[in-house]
């Protein structure tokens, strides 16, 4: 089994295993960056003391941002989560703009 298959097996849809975090991320991305939940794929991977949040975005969801959060951070929705959402929002906006210009480029 390749490492890619191993890592994808431990990832699960965030909306299933961490619905509150999923809602927080998607709501903030939409309100602050006009990025809708269908523009991203949100996954999470369980670790012994928390979760790794993994957000895929861009054309064919080829780009990724991820960060580890402790169970306490997720429960309290602390500033680390807000910083992660901001970082994802900015990266996603840049990629979406670049993808748009690639698509609109004359051939």
C-alpha atoms as one frame of an Amber mdcrd trajectory, in Angstrom:
protein
   0.000   0.000   0.000   1.421   3.406  -0.961   1.763   6.280   1.477  -0.910
   8.172  -0.452  -3.393   5.333   0.085  -2.439   5.091   3.762  -2.977   8.786
   4.436  -6.273   8.927   2.541  -7.598   5.925   4.525  -7.187   7.752   7.806
  -8.827  10.918   6.458 -12.557  11.187   6.941 -15.021  13.869   5.873 -14.929
  16.642   8.465 -18.670  17.241   8.267 -19.158  13.693   9.616 -16.576  13.454
  12.414 -16.296  17.152  13.438 -19.553  18.835  12.369 -19.075  21.902  14.615
 -15.589  22.587  13.244 -16.840  22.029   9.680 -19.647  24.529  10.215 -17.237
  27.074  11.746 -14.802  26.762   8.844 -17.404  26.886   6.068 -19.359  29.746
   7.664 -16.251  31.877   8.171 -14.899  31.170   4.691 -18.202  32.195   3.151
 -18.650  35.330   5.282 -15.052  36.609   5.125 -13.826  35.365   1.745 -16.949
  34.501  -0.280 -15.677  30.920  -0.570 -18.534  28.440  -0.549 -18.537  24.956
   0.919 -18.610  23.439  -2.571 -15.305  25.214  -3.381 -13.458  23.113  -0.795
 -13.218  19.564   0.493 -12.769  19.405   4.263 -11.322  16.290   5.860  -9.962
  15.421   9.278  -7.584  12.758  10.519  -7.709  11.552  14.126  -4.483  11.647
  16.118  -3.963  10.454  19.707  -4.527  13.914  21.203  -6.592  15.745  18.596
  -7.246  16.042  14.874  -5.466  17.225  11.771  -7.780  19.458   9.741  -7.131
  19.133   6.012  -8.720  21.461   3.459  -8.436  20.794  -0.288  -9.243  23.521
  -2.809  -8.554  24.749  -6.329  -8.983  23.081  -9.696  -9.524  19.351  -9.062
  -8.853  20.069  -5.358  -5.127  19.947  -6.120  -4.097  22.391  -3.368  -4.116
  21.650   0.347  -3.734  23.395   3.695  -3.641  21.449   6.934  -3.065  22.017
  10.625  -3.203  19.986  13.818  -5.683  21.006  16.526  -5.971  19.563  20.017
  -9.340  18.351  21.249  -9.430  21.349  23.608  -8.800  23.809  20.746 -11.659
  22.328  18.762 -13.984  22.370  21.767 -13.226  26.048  22.486 -12.907  27.171
  18.820  -9.845  29.178  19.844  -7.742  31.684  17.891  -5.634  28.943  16.223
  -8.711  27.823  14.326  -9.520  31.384  13.260  -5.929  31.867  12.036  -6.157
  28.607  10.086  -9.444  29.692   8.488  -7.870  33.014   7.491  -4.828  31.261
   6.013  -7.022  28.827   4.073  -9.245  31.655   2.857  -6.337  33.709   1.540
  -4.669  30.721  -0.134  -7.945  29.570  -1.664  -8.716  33.041  -3.041  -5.289
  33.255  -4.683  -5.659  29.820  -6.267  -9.207  30.499  -7.461  -8.141  33.772
  -9.091  -5.166  32.082 -10.782  -7.387  29.213 -11.980  -9.888  31.720 -13.385
  -7.227  33.546 -15.380  -5.825  30.242 -16.699  -9.313  29.269 -17.822  -9.963
  32.647 -19.488  -6.581  32.799 -21.267  -6.984  32.751 -25.050  -5.828  29.512
 -26.621
